Amino acid sequence: MNLNRYMNILIPIIAVILGLVCGAFIMLISGYDPIAGYSALWYGIFGEPYYIGETIRQITPYILSGLAVAFAFRTGLFNIGVEGQVIVGWLAAVWVGVAFELPAIIHLPLAIIVAALAGALWGFVPGFLKARFKVHEVIVTIMMNYIALHVVNALIRDVITENADKTEKVFPSASLRSEFFENMTDFSRMHYGIFIAIIAAIVMWFLLEKTTKGYELRAVGFNHDASHYAGMNVNRNIILSMVISGAFAGIAGAMEGLGTFEYVSVKGGFTGIGFDGIAVALIGGNTALGIILAAALFGGLKVGALNMPSEAGVPNELVEIVIALIIFFVASSYFIRWILLRFKKEGK
Amino acid sequence: MLQALEIIIPTALFVAAPLIFTALGGVLSERSGVVNIGLEGLMIIGAFVGIVFNLTFVEVFGKATPWLAIIAAMIAGAIFSLLHAVASITFKADQVVSGVAINFLALGLTLFLVKNIYEKGQTDRINMSFNKMDIPILSDIPIIGKIFFSGGYITSYIAILAALVVWYVVYKTPFGLRLRSVGEHPMAADTMGINVTKMRYIAVMLSGAFAGIGGAVYATIISRDFSHATISGQGFMALAAVIFGKWHPLGAMGAALFFGLAQGLSIIGGSIPFLKDIPTVYLLILPYVLTILALAGFIGRADAPKANGTPYEKGKR
């Protein structure tokens, strides 16, 4: 048995377990009951149809933001700007949703496409700067996040509305709201977006694994110089990768704008969807299936945590700590890998 | 015009101080070859410790409380940054990812503790802070004295002093030479007998200490309490200042002062005649746009320390 082959699955699982164990310790030290805390968490995810619906609602944008981060990752880029791309996508989707009256068959896809384009534009800037001026994309994307936040707030206040803090609701023809899911899940905000997210995951898998362009993008990620030598246009691939990554993020924003909230409001801070996407992509091993599973994990943790204060008296921020620790352990996988290999050797 | 400067410059100094401290931390860490995206999280820790210490011990220490709170924050920041050091230096984790984890962890942990200690989402406001002061003699200089040396906070002046000290240490001492060599060419440094790992640990912990001070100064003077929104982006601004300032302590200070100016303008822009007509959003995004332009080389190219972001492995070519 080749242990290395199983590492990619083992490391995230170990990281999750370690994260939860550390979370239990923190609860214990701070005087809370970890068993009560975690069972409240569990109940908050699966306990009632409403919770299940809300969990799936939360998973939807996480899948897409995870795909966005992972797509860039696979091509050797680190897109911390998913957050900003989500914000502009959210705004763009709602803008189309409130500004036009069209038949649903055109309106909804149009709103999603425009959101994808807005996210793509926000990804194009760091991609272009990286390709043209060799500027590190991490810093540019962080800056682009803040620019998105402030610009979107200003647009909501001064352009779309007249000094209001949030827009009108989008027309029903652009909404993802689902009566069927509402009835099934006791009026949770679960919407049709989950199908879009899963389709997007399939699209990413197909694009990267089954097409020539995807092969090229991955090759650039592995080794710029070798790809260049093989006759690939490295710069164009860098830009393309950031644009596609941004488009996924833009659609994640559309899920919030057309599904969960159906409006966009002035934000005092970031949504967290983009940053959590980094965690989702890392845990998911940057593969489409892995991301769906990781998004389910994080969506569950986030929604389930809301039940912790009322039922077990544990602050819901505990889950943020657990998520942070999971990222930490995955990032330090060198250490886990080393221990596992050592364990294996001694077992022989 | 003169009156406008008398408002803008002290505001800029006041907003810039936390950025200067934190950016100096960033310079030290990145000079040693460790990228520190976690500055934001380290500032959060500093702000939290600064406020909690202040609230808890104000009865005991009285006037000395804000100073001691900043020292406590400095120590807490240094300790917390050890996580980043262990992950990125010893475990050879991706430094950017580890930094992101630091940011998440700091926010989650502090809010968890705030709820645990105060049973609500934010702390009470502190009553004991620093007072505005005039610097003796210098504030009596006509015009300049009024603009630069009166009505400021002592922390702003200490921040500028700290930048000079860090510059001296990085460029004029053997320690600074070792620090830079570890960031430029760790293998050469190792060959010369410099302990790369130790230098990097020291640098990262110094960055934690400085960012802790930055966070505490921000919380003590500007926000005066601690909640989820106390530190929202100042750490990233400081990181931008590091790059904008070309990884040079004085450059970082200049960039931080400039960002402070831009932020100061957006705070008080409405009360100044020739700025009233500019929508605040332009002033809000100015520092970020300028950083991008600077990076793209329009304001002069600067190269990061060569080994920045790469873990050092002995014997690897």
Interface residues (C-beta under 8 A of the other chain):
Chain A: I26 S30 G31 F78 I80 V125 L129 R132 F133 V135 H136 V138 I139 V140 I142 M143 M144 Y146 I147 H150 V151 N153 A154 D158 G268 G269 F270 F275 I278 A279 L282 P315 E317 L318 V319 E320 I321 I323 A324 L325 I327 F328 V330 A331 S332 S333 Y334 F335
Chain B: I37 L83 V86 A87 F91 K92 A93 D94 V96 V97 S98 V100 A101 I102 F104 L105 L107 G108 L109 L111 F112 L113 K115 N116 H228 A229 S232 G233 F236 L239 A240 I243 P279 T280 V281 L284 I285 Y288 V289 T291 I292 L295 A296 G297 A304
